[in-house]
Amino acid sequence: MEAWDVIVLGDGPAALHAAAEAAKSGASTLMMSSTGLGNPGMSALEGLSASIQESNNRSHREDTIRCGAFLCDQDVVAETTAGAIKSVDLLERRGLNFRRDQQGLPMVRKAAGHQQPRTVDAGSATALALQQLGEEQCMRHGVIRRGDQVPLTLVHTNQSVEGLVAVDMVNGKIIALQCKALVIADEGFEGAYSSGVVGLGMDMAFRTGVALRDMEFMAHHPLVIKGTNLFLPTGLLLDGAQLHEASGAAIDVDGQSSLEVAASLMAAVQPVLDARNMGLSASWWGSLFRLVKQRTGIDMNRQTVPLEPTVGHTLGGLPVDVNGRCVVGTWARWFTGLYAAGGAACTGLHGAAPLAGNRLLDDIASGTAAGKHAGDWVSSRKFSSASGLEAALQDAEADVSAMMESGEAAHVVRCGAVMTNLHNAVASTGSFSAASLTGLQTKLEQISITAESLHLDQQSLIANTNLLEVLRTQAAVRMVMASVQSGLAREESRGSFIREDFPESDEAFLHHITVDREGNTGTLAIKKGAGGHWVLPPQ
């Protein structure tokens, strides 16, 4: 049985930063991804926000808190925004070529929801350049990276991590891995509403008993090509691309927040993106234009692009503190050895709605914090007994074998049918109220029963994408159910979450809501700034 100081799940900016930081501290570090390596995710779609041309981070942190409808953990906001300039500087010194202004500084633009220009990017190269730099840091510090490793079970004793059981789809085996600390840094569950790709790490911890936080909040990405899962960067709008109806009528989004932009497009008959007159700025998006033409046949230099806003960012996840440690019930209680970062974590930076450019900042900051703390913490820890892992390995082998049994059932359930039912159930719930959410919950309960009986065609574990899709489908249903249960508990409208029967915000709900695997909801207090004082008092 392999034993590692730190295991990191995921393969985006958060996971790469976490793994590199842990290894830098001297910890033996393994990084695992459920798919092939090299997927940067969607966190770079809005660029990176930092107060580069401001005297301090005050405006950035206040914009963040206001956009989050005062549900942000203000200690996290203050620390993250204060370190944003350092993050930009470090990325530049490692080789990321941000666009420059006439003074030679990174060019900042005023993105949606910001009072000042503070968002930087490198055009369509942003995501891939970040991925490459992260991979280089991991190689430099000796991180071992493996793809096609699907997590199944988090093994613990009295909420203290012992390791995990996973499927090695390269060698076709179910394996047990011992570790002192586990960092979950894969995706959130936004894929439940589109592509079906959801993070298995968050679901694994949820099934283990960790309650998830703020699951009712999610943001629609405005620039999604209709009929596809192609998400376009919002930086196109900052470079001169225009929004209008297919009929030619302009859609004015100047001065609007990200939520308002998405709402304007959803209210339109058929919104389109016109990127034909971007001038010299179009050269920064060459690879994106080529990708769109290859995938859809649309030449963005000559044609407009039909849009359909889609959920692109789920804000809920594993509740963590400023060091990335997963907390259980209260801020003072830690699920020992368990960390989370990026899309799988609810760090408290975004509150009830994300500010443009803060998603990537959150990935970098939370990944760095979790990796550094984990790397330092494991240095004084010893490995626990492997007996629990051996028992969990036998249980996982039995479970997977049961899934592969053909049985005598005449009707075989497929992943596609379950995901279609899930999408239809969500789409039929046009607005949120106690009645509509309860109705959706009833539909999800039926879908959940079907999802647990999904059929596995492939008998070999080598490259068993069928098993991966089954696990993702089951996880998607559980995550959407948790979101609905959390939404029922929040009897107000705040940020990105709107209820028809409670259209106003309510100070009584100025706290985080948690939900566990049994559907029980709880609360977690909002954290103030340093010294117990508000950075920006709720208004």
N, C-alpha and C positions, 0 to 999 in steps of 0.2 A: 504493500500500500504506500502510495506517495504521500509525503508530508511536506507542507509548505508553511512558511511563516504567514504569508498573506496571499489570498486568492482574490482576484478581481474579475467580476463578471461584466462583460460588455466590450465594445470596441469603437467608441467615439471619443470626443474630446475629454469627457469626464473620466472615462475608464483609463485612457492613456495617461492623463495627468496623475490619476490616483496610483497607477502601477509604477510610473517613473518615480514619483515621490517616495513610495514605500521602499522601492529598491535602492533609492539614493540613501535611505537611512540604514542600509545594510541588511534589510529583510530579504529572504529568498521569496521571490514573487512570481506567481503564475497568473497569466491573464487568459481568460477563456471567453470565447464567443460562440453563440449557438449557430451562427452562420459562418460563411467564409470571412477571412480577415479583410479589412480595408474599407468598411462602411462608415463614413463620417456622420451619418444621421442628418437630422434637420435643424440642429441648434444654430447653425450659421446663416439661416435664411434671412435674418434681419440685421446682420452685421454684429459689431461689438461696440458697446457704449462705454465711454470713459470721458472724464472731465479734463481732456487734454489742454484745452485753451481757456480754462477757468481757473480762478485763484484757489478754489477748494472744491470739495465734492458736495457742498451743501445743496445746490440746486438739483443735482442728480439724485441724491437720496430723497429729497422731498418730492420730486417728480415720481419716483418709484413708489413711495408710500401713498401718495394721492391716487396714482393709477391703480394700486392694489386695494383701494377703498379702505385703507387703514387696517387691513387685516394682515399686514406684513409683520414679521418679527423684526423689530427695529434695530436690535443689536446686530443681526445678520445684514440688514440693509446698510447700516453705517460701516461695518467692516468690509463688506464686499465692494461697495462703491468707492471706498477709500483706497482699495487695492487695485482698482481697475486700470489706472495709469501704469502701474508696475507690470500688470499683465500684458498690456499693449507693448511696453518697452521690451519685455522679455521675449515676446513673440517676434518682434522686429530683430532683435539681436540674434535670434536663432534662425532667421532667414525668411520670415513672412513679409512680403513686399506690399504693405498697405499703400493705397494711393496717397500721393503727396500734394501739398499745396505749394504756392509760390515761395513760401519761406522754407520749404524742405521738410515741413512737419507732416505727420499723417493728416490727410484731409478729413475734416469732420463735417457731417451734414446733419440737419435737423430732422430727425425721424419723428414718426407719429407719437404724440404724447409728451414730447420733450419741450421744455421752455428754451433750451439753448442747443446749438449744434454740437453734438458729441458722439455721433455714430461713425465708425470707421469700417472699411471693408477692402477687399482686394478683388472686387467684381466676382465673376463666376469661379475664380480660383480660390476663394476664401476657404471653403469646406475642405477641399482636397489638400490645400497647403497646410491647414491645421492638422489634418490626419497624418500627413507625411512628417511634419515636425514632431508630432507626438510619438510616432513609430520610431523616429531616430533617437529620441530621448530614452525610449524603452530599451532599444538595442544598446545604447551607450551604458546604461546602468544594469544590464544583464537580466532584463525581464524575459521570461519565457512566454511566448504567445502561441496559443493553439486555437484553431478554428474548428467548427463543427463539433463542439462540445456542449451538449444540451443539459442544463441543470434540471434535476428531478426533485431532490429532497434536501432540505437544510437539516442537518443533524445537530442536536444540542442536548444538553442536560441542564435542567433548571434555568433555561434561558441564557446559557453560556455556550457559545459556538464550539463545536468539535470538528466540523467539516461538512462535506456535502457529497451526495451521490449524483452522478451525471452519466449521460450516454456519450460514449466516445464513438462518433459516427465514422471516424477514419478507420479504426481498427475493429469496429463492430462489437464493442463490449460495453457493459455497464460497470462503471468503476466507482470506487470510493476514494475520496481525497481528504486527507487530514489537514487541518489548518488551525492557526491560532486566531486569525482574524479574516473575515470575509467582507469584501467591499462590493455591494451590488450597484453597478453603474451602467446598466443597459437601458433600454427604452422605457418610456411611459406606456400608456395604453391608448394613445391617440389612433393607433392603427386599427382599433376595434371599430372605428367609424369609417374606415376607408380601406386600407390595404390588407388588414388582418394581421399585420406584424405588430405584436405587442411584446413588452419585456417579460421574460419568464422569471427573472430574478425577483421582481416585486411580488409576483403571484406566488412564488415559492415561499417567501417570507410570510405572506398573508396566510397561506395554508398552514404555516407553522404556528401561527397565533399572533403575529404582529398586526396591530390595528393600523389601518391606513388613515391619512389625514387629508382633509379638504378635497375629497374626491368629487365634490359637486361642481368644482370650478374647471372650466376648459375654455380655450380661446380658438375661434375659427381663424384659419389663415385665409386672407382675402384672395390671394393670387394662385388659385388652383385651376389647372386647365380642365374644363368640363369633360366628364366621361373618362378621366384618367386619374392616376395617383401622382401626377407631376405637380410639385409645389414650386412655384417661382419665387425668387428672392424679392423682397419688398424694396430693395435698393434700386430696382428698375424705375420705380416711381420717383426716387430722388434724382435720377439721371435723365428725367424728361419724358418717360413713358406716361401716357394718358389713359384715364378710365372714361368710358362712355358706353351708352346703350348701343346695341347692334344697329339701331335706327340712326345713330349719329348724335343723339342728344348727350351733352356732357354730363358726367357725374362728378360733382365738385366735392373733393375730400380734403381740401386745404384746411389745416388747423385741426383736423379730427384725430382722435386717438385711434389706436389699432382696433379697438372694439367698435368704434363708430364707423371706421372704414369698412369693416366686414359687414356691419349692419346695413350700410348704404348699398353695398353690392347685393346683399341678400334681398333687399327690397326692390331692386331693379328687375325689369322684365328679362333682359338678357345682357348682362354686363360683358364688356370685352376690354382687353388690354391692347392699346395701340403703342407699339414700340418702334414705329417706322421712322420717327423723327427725333431720334436721340443724339444725332450728330456724332461728334468724336467719342462721346461716352459709350457708344455702342461697342467700341473695340474691347471694352472691359468685360463684355458678356458674350464673346464669340463662341466659347465652348458650350454655353447654355443654349444659344440660338441653334447650334448644330445638333444638340441633344433633342431639342423640341422638334426640329425638322425630321430627325431620324425616327422619333417615337410617334409623331402625330402627322407628319407630312406638312405641317404649317411652317412657312418661311416667315419668321418674325420681322425680317427686314422689309417684307412686302405685304404681309397679311396681319389682320388683327387676330387676337386669341380669345376664344370664348371662355368665360370664367364661371366657376361655381365654388364659392367659399365652403371650406370643409374644416372640420375639427383638426387642427394641426398641432395643438399643444395642450396636454392635460396637466393641470397644475398639481393635482393630488398625488400622493405617493407615500413612501415610508417616512415617518416623522423623524427628523434628525435635528441635532443641535448644531452649534457653530463649528464643531469639530467633525461633523459628519456621523456622529454616533446615533444609532437608532434608539429612540426612547420608547418606553412602554408605560402607558398610563399617565405618568407625570414626567416633568423635565428632569427629576432627580434619579429616575430609574432607567438604567441602560441595559439593553439586551447585549450582554457582555460579548465583545468581539465582533458585533455586527455593525457594519457601516453602510451608508448609501450615499450616492451622489448623482448629479445629472437628472435625467428624466425619471429615474426610478425613485428619486427622493423628493420630498416636500420640504425644502430648506427654509421656507418662510420669506424668501426674497420677494416673491411675486404677489403674495397676498391673494386677493380675489381676481386679479387680472394682471397680465405681464406687460411691462413697459418695453417698447421696441429696443432690441439690442441687449437686453438683460438676460435673455435665455442662454446665449453663448457665454456671457460673463459668469452666470450661475454655474454652468458646466465646468468652466475652468477653475473657478474659486472653490466650488464644493468638492471637485475631484482632488485638487491640490490639498485642501484641508483634511479630507478623509484619508488620503494616502500618507500624508505626513504624520498624522496622529497614530494611524495604524502601525506604520513603520517604527515609530518610537515606542509604542506601547508593547509590541510583541517582543522587544529585546529583553524584557524581564519576565516573560511568560514561558511556561513549559507546556509541551503538548499533553493533552488529556488522554485518557484511555481510548483505545480504538474499538472497544467492544460494542459501543453504540453504533459505530459506523458499519461494523460487520453485520449487525442485525438489520440496519437500514438497507444495506446492500442486498441482503436476501429478500427483504420485503419488496424492494424496487424490481428485482428480477422476477418475482412472482407476479407483480402488477403488470409489467410489460408483457409477460407470457400470456396472462389472461386477456390482454387487449388484442393479442395476435390470434387467439383462438377463433376459428370461423364460426363455431356454434351451428345451430340448426335454424336460426331465424331466417325467414324468407325475405324480410325487408332489411336492407343494409343502409345505415345512415352515413352520409358523406359530410365532410367539412363544409363544402360549398353551400349545401342546403342549410346548414346551421347558421353560417354567416349571413346568408340571404335573409333568413328569418330574423336574425338579430338586427340587421340594417333596416328591415321593414318595420320592425317593432319600434325602433328609435325614430324612424322617419314619420311614423304615424302619430307620434306624440309631438304635435306642433308647438305646444307651449306647456309650461310647467305649472301644475297646481296639485293640491292634495289628491284630487280625483285622478288626474292624468298620470301622476307619478305612481299611484297605487295600481292603476291599470297596467302601466308599463312593467311594474314589478311582478304582477301576476303573469304576464306574457314571458318575462325573463325566467321565471320559475319553471315554466313548461319547456322553454328552450334549454335551460340548464339540465333538465332530466334527459333530453335528447342528446346533449353534448357529451354527457357521461357515458353514452353507449356508442360512441363513434367507432367505426370499423377501421382496422388496420389491414391494408392490402399487402404491404411488404412484410416478409417474414424475417429478412436479414436486417441487422441493425446498421450495416454499412451503408452510408449515404441514405438513410431512411428518412427522406423528407416528409413522408406520410405521417410518421410519428411526430415530427416537429410541428406540422400543421395541426394535428389533433391537439397537441399540448397548447399551442397558441390559441386555437379556437376555444378550448375550455377556459383558458386564462382570460380571454376577451369577455366571455359571458360573465365570469366572476367579477371582473373589474367594472363592467357596466352596471351590474347589480349593486355593487358597493357604492357606485356613484349615485344611483337612484336612492338607495337607503340613506345616504348622507344628505341628499337633496331634500328628502322628506323631513329630516330633522332640522334643517335650516328654514325656519318660517319667516323669511324676509327676502328681499332682493338686494344683492350686493355684488358690485363688480360685474363679472361675466355671468353670474347666476341670477336669473330673473324668474320670479314666481308671480303668476297672474293674481293669485289669491292673497299675496302679501307684496304689493308693488313697491313698498317703501323699505328702506333699511331700518333696522331696529338695534339700538345700543345693547339690548339684552343678548344679542347674538354676536357681539364683538369678541368672538373667541373662535378657535379652531374646533371643528367637529371631526371625531374619529369614528371609524366603523370597523368591526372585526368580522371574522369569517362566519360567525353565527348571526350577523345582522344587528348586533348590539351597538348602539352609538354612545359616545362619550364626548367629553370636551377637554381641550388643552388650552391653557391661557396663552394669550399673546405676550411675547417677551418685549420688554421695553429696552431702551438703550443702556449705555454704561451708567452705573450708579443708580439704576432703577428709575431713571427719568425718561420721559417721552422725547424722542428725537423730534417728532412732530405730533402734537396732541391731536387725538381724533376730533374731527369737525363734523 
